[in-house]
Amino acid sequence: GAGGTQRLVRAVGKSVAMEMVLTGNPITAQQALQAGLVSKVFPPDQVVGEAIRTAEKIAGLSKLVVAMAKEAVNASQEMTLREGLRFEKRLFHATFATNDRKEGMAHLWRRGR
């Protein structure tokens, strides 16, 4: 009722989703990684440290641009490719008016010299 079957098919494909939903068998972390359900797998004693490193990296980026990127990725699950590309382009063009974009481009230019 919460949309798990619909989202799972989009994430892993019909055959893997069918097996997971119909059998109810749990999957391993490696299987989840291979299916694209998770982006990384770490030993249990490294999970918190790695999560903090990832969060710190994201926190060091433009909050506005991170929010826009997150919105674009999340919206992609509810749109056709054509709609998603149009939405992404609108968000991209909106960044041109931000100081974050200007600072980011200046940083890239300095780094490339």
Secondary structure, 3 states (H helix, E strand, C coil): CCCHHHHHHHHHCHHHHHHHHHHCCCCCHHHHHHCCCCCCCCCHHHHHHHHHHHHHHHHCCCHHHHHHHHHHHHHHCCCCHHHHHHHHHHHHHHHCCCHHHHHHHHHHHHHHC
